[in-house]
Amino acid sequence: MSFKISMFSGSTDLDEALTLLAQTAMGLPRDCKTLTLEQAHEYYCSEAGYNQLLQTAKRFQINPLLKLQQLDRLFRDELLSRKALRTHAARNVYNSGKVALWQALWTPFKDKLLPNQALLQAMADFIALNTVQSGVNWLVQQLESMGFAIKHLTNNKHSPILFAHRAAMGMQGHVVLYGHYDTVKPQSERWDTDPLQLTVKSNRLYGCGIGDNKGPLAVRLQTIANLDKTPALTWIIQGEEEIGSPFAHQQFPSLLQGLNATLWLEETGYQDDDGTQRVLARVIGNEGNLPPDRFLWTLIESLAQDAALWNVGYRVESRSLNKDFFENGCPFNKQLPTGARYLAIGINDPRSGIHKPNESIPAWTIRLHQRQLVTVFDWVNRIAPGE
Amino acid sequence: MQLTHQQIQFFHKESYIAVGPLVDESKTQQLKNTFSQLQRQWAQEQGESLEDYCRVLSQWTNLWKQHLLFEAQIHHANITAIARQLLGVSEIQLFHDHLISKPPVHSKAVPWHQDYAFWPVDKPRALSAWLALDDVTEKSGCLEFLPGAHLDGEQAPQDFLGSDKDWGERQTEVRKVPVPAGWVIFHNCLSWHMTAPNQTHQERCAFICIYMDANCHWKPNHSEWHPTNDQVSVAPGECFNMDEFPLIQSEGIGYEL
């Protein structure tokens, strides 16, 4: 399980990689079909397309890239190889042409646009766990290794709520993060892949809980584990969201009211089909939602700059993440204290199919979210002292 | 043509045997000339210069469908007789043929691998008959084998783009098998073999026929992808269709060329 090039001529890995890069470099819609190699050739080797590629490389601080003429040659060689395979069963033995194109064009961008192997492994490990205890144990191990002190809120009737806290590390401010480790029970017979096995296919990651909420949790865990500096962090992770959060509804009123945070971060967030980032941002007023305050707008502007790196736009909605699956709603959103600044950004999109067979997330959102977490922490550090 | 008992024993023990000459010089030259003609024709059809065509492409599958000379070659009486003896069966079928031209100077090594792991075939009852069309030397990238390693059975397919197979202390047992043009190396489909880069300034061509026990069946899920799958018209578990995977007649088919 990885984003590797396949040695097989019939594989579509190169085409998928070049599509993802074209979406990033040339602003193709994120839901466009995989480009054929002929289409990719036209995009990358047109003057406009090549210039956009260079600009993207500059944004991501990648250099040098092949000259246009060299790139064109590689495309033509691989096109010849594929055409020869179709017409008279000839090919470039063991795909050396495909490898050349992959290495020249995709390899420099790969680590900027796709999650690394360690994160994929962490997601795979978490998704494979299908009992409450194994999920809790995995999370506790991860959090403790990062220096979090963890309280287990539990009684005999309910799955535990993990209340994890880590003091500030070289930054001001305090962020409260929310998440849940339970998932709906997958109907395996309706899945195309094993729901408990992370599967990479066509630039998407599949697995039960990959969007709700194991994937976002794993991304945030790995991102934070690799940061030297963070504000104080409180992470509240419950285990009964998929059955209506009965225990959280009991516990959160007292738990959340006692916290004083610079920002409250929702379990995940969404991008639209075309890639536009949906930023849910609001301030909790005495009588409901208020629009973002001037501080929160400065954060939104910074997040927009991050999104622009990936060539996607953004839009802001002043509301909570929609998850009214149960009558009482989300205990986290219900109990946010007055004055709380709320933000929902994450890795999901409309195709994620939460609670459905073949739940998935787009691979490209992970790196963006990792960068935006850093942006969030920098912002918290900047504004906290003045408050 | 009949191999000796010792030769057959050698093949089963070591996983390969070189026999020759089985094809005379005029015939190997004829095969090469015909292939060159085909290359020119294909380059023209693709709208490419011959130079670019030959720079990019290095393997051609099922030449028996492209030219009568290659069709005759897959039925070569002595080569197919030896294949029957080594497989221990009376009926064999061609899985596919392929010509590999290891280009001069800028070719790469083909790492250690077993062929069978890549085939959509239900049992390892097959061999390759590797006919050298040029004199093949250590410098031009001859076949290398680890004798006896096939007896450990089928292993996971090797990734040609990232293979790191290391034989450790067994590396000293590796045999390089240079052969003159016209010789044939028969090797078991489970043999572990590789070729080094061609460091000469001449291309190194080999025409390879893969013969299988005619009682082998199509098993598409045995391999991730194989170009011959497109030619299969039977259901999984059935013998391969003979129109695309020809049955090899026991006494050759008497081509007049």
Interface residues (C-beta under 8 A of the other chain):
Chain A: K4 I5 S6 M7 F8 S9 G10 S11 D77 L80 S81 K83 A84 L85 T87 H88 A89 A90 R91 N92 V93 Y94 N95 S96 G97 V99
Chain B: W42 E45 Q46 E48 D52 Y53 R55 V56 L57 S58 Q59 W60 T61 N62 Q66 I100 K108 V110 D159 F160 L161 G162 E224 W225 P227
